[in-house]
Structure formats: structure tokens, C-alpha cells
């Protein structure tokens, strides 16, 4: 499973930018969600 699926399953978003950079929006995710991801 990739990061976009892990965040997306919890109502978050992951945006790919240039090269290997990613930006994650995790508003509403709690500490347990972040630990799991």
C-alpha cells in the first residue's frame, strides 16, 4: 500500500510534486493515524 492510499483511506491527501517530493494534508487525522501510517 502506498502513502496516498494510507492517507486517502483516512480522509487525507497526498500530492506528488517534482522528483521524489510529496506533500501530505492530514487535517483531522489523530496521533494514532499518524503512528499507523
N, C-alpha and C positions, 0 to 999 in steps of 0.2 A: 504494500500500500504506500502511496506517495504522500507528501505533505499536503498537497491540495485536497486530497480525499480526506485526510485526517482532520484538517481544519473545516472543510466543507460539510462533513457529517455533523459538525457542532456549530453550524451557522456562522463560520468564519470564512475568510477569503485568503487566497494566496495568489499574488500576481508575480509573473515572471518578468524580469527586466533584461537588460543586456547581459550577455555572457552567463555566468552562473549565479547571478544575484536574484533573490526573491524578497518580496515584501509581504508580510502576513498581517492581516487585520483580525485581531482576536477579541474585539469588544464583546463582552458578555460571557466569555469563557472564564471559568473559575480556575483556581490553582490546581485542582485535581486534573482538569482537562489539559492544562499546560504540562503537568508532570507526565501524563499518559503519552502525549504527543512527543 
